[in-house]
Amino acid sequence: MRIPIWLSLVVALIVVVVIVLIGQMLIAPPRPLITDAAFAPELISPNADGSDDITIFTYGLSRNAHITLTFTAQDGTIYAFRTDEARIPNDYNVAFSGVVAGFTLPGEEFGGQQIIRRLIPDGVYTWELNAEEQSGETDSHSGTLTIQNGDAALPLLTEFSVSPSVFTPNQDGIHDRTAINVFLSKPADLKAYLVGSQGEQFPLSERQEAVRLGEAGRHLFDYDGGVDMNVDPPPDGAYTVIADAQDLVGQEVQRTATITIEQGGKPFAQIVPQVTGATVVFEARQWDEGFYSAADHQGALVTPPDDPALLSMNTITLPIGDMLVFKLTVENYGDVSIRTTGPQPGTVYAWDQRASTLGLPDEPGAWRVGLDCTSAMSDYPWRWALGSADTLDVVHDPENDNVYYYLPAGGRAVVWGAVRMTDADIRSPQDCWAGLIHESVAISDVNNVVGSRSVQLVASTTPSDEP
C-alpha cells in the first residue's frame, strides 16, 4: 500500500524537530535554576564604624522563580532575609549588613514595641538560598557567613504617649494640637507620622528641644493638622500614629497608637462689607449710669443703631462723657464653627476699661469684634462676642467641665456695643474703627481697621458723674 505524501511529510518534520532538540541539548544542556550564589566577604562586623559593615550577596537565576534566603545559627535558630519573593532570570547583587526581618529571642519582652528589622546575633551561620519555579522545580545553594562585633542594641522606644488622643485642629484654642512623646534608647533616625485608612501618610514635626534630632533621649512631636501653616487638616476620622526609629546598622523599631481628628478645618470669618453705605455703623448716644459694667456687675445693654441716616460716612460728633455706639455684621464663611467669648453684644465700656476688667480676658483661639481709636492705649482694647448665649451654639466640654460658644459654619452675627468717651485727654478729632480678632492667632488684612470714621468730641453741656 502506498503511504500518503502528507503523512510522510509529518513524519519527516517530527524527525527533524527531535534531531534539533537533541542537538540543542548536546550543544547547550539545560542550565541549573540557580546559576551561582556566594557572599563576599564571608565575615562582617556590622557596627556602623565604616569597616567591614556589609557584605555583597551575588546570585543568578536562569528562569523565573520565587527565592528564599535564610540563615541558620549553630543552635538551629533560623532567620529569614528574603521569603518567597519573585525574581526574573538575571544576575543579582544584594548588600547585606546582618539585618533581617524582625524577631524576638527567648525571654525578650519589648512592651508593645514592634521589631521591624533586627541584626542577627554574633556567630557563624549557614546560609541557604532556595529557588522554586512555577513548574515545581527547585534548586538551592548554601555556604557560611560569620557575624562578629555587631552593634546589636535595638533603638528601643521605651516611652510612647499620645495626648490628647482626640483633637480638633480648627484654631479655636480647645484641643487644637496633639503631642507624641517618645523616649529613644540609642541614637537613631526617629520619625512620627499618621496613617489614614487608605494608607496615606501625614508626617509630624519634631520640636527642637534639649535633645537634638537623632540623639538618645526624650523627643516631642507636635501636630496641629497643618492648620497653623494655612493647610487643611486631614479629614475627620481615626488614624494610626506611628513612631519609627532606625539606627545606623539598619535595625528598625516601631510603636503605634490610635488618634482621632474631629471638627478639623481652617476657620474663616469676616466683617461683612457693604456695597453702599457704612460697613461699620456709628452713632453718638447719651450716657446713662445704668450702662455701667464691672467684673461683678453687668450693666444695661445698649440697643443697636437703627437709624437709616447713620449709614452715611459723616463725622461723628459727641459730647465728652457720652457713648460712641457701633454696629456691624460678622459672617463665618468657613467650613468649621468658630469659638467666641464675651462680653455679649450691647455691653458698654468706659474709656479706661478692657475686657479683662470685666472679668473676660483674651482667650487664645476665640474670635471677637474689637473697637479701636487713635488715642487708645492698646490695640483693640474694647471687645465683644459674636453673639449671646441664646444666639450661639453651646458646647460643653466634659473633660474640663467648661462651656464654649460657637458661631456655626455659614452663620452670621450682628455685633454692637459702645465705648464711653470720658477721658479729657482724648485726641479730637480722631479716627475710630472696628476689627475682627482671632485672639493669639491673627487679624487678617480684610478684618483690620474696618469702617474707620472721624470722631469729633465737644464739651459736654450737662454734668456727668463718674461711677
Disulfide bonds with the S-S distance in Angstrom:
Cys373-Cys432 2.04
